[in-house]
Amino acid sequence: MKHLDDVNMTYFQHMGRALLLSIRFLLSSAQLIIHALFPFLFINAGKNAVDLYHAQDAL
């Protein structure tokens, strides 16, 4: 459980943040798959996914 000490979170705080981030990435992944098939949809999906990662990482 050293990781929890390193990130200064409780088990449940870490679990919540990790689950939220994984759900957001799942949705971003779906958007990117759709964008791959239909390039005129979700034009900024890749950039938004990266921005989301960096914003979450800063918390």
Secondary structure, 3 states (H helix, E strand, C coil): CHHHHHHCCCHHHHHHHHHHHHHHHHHHHHHHHHHHHCCCCCCCHHHHHHHHHHHHHHC
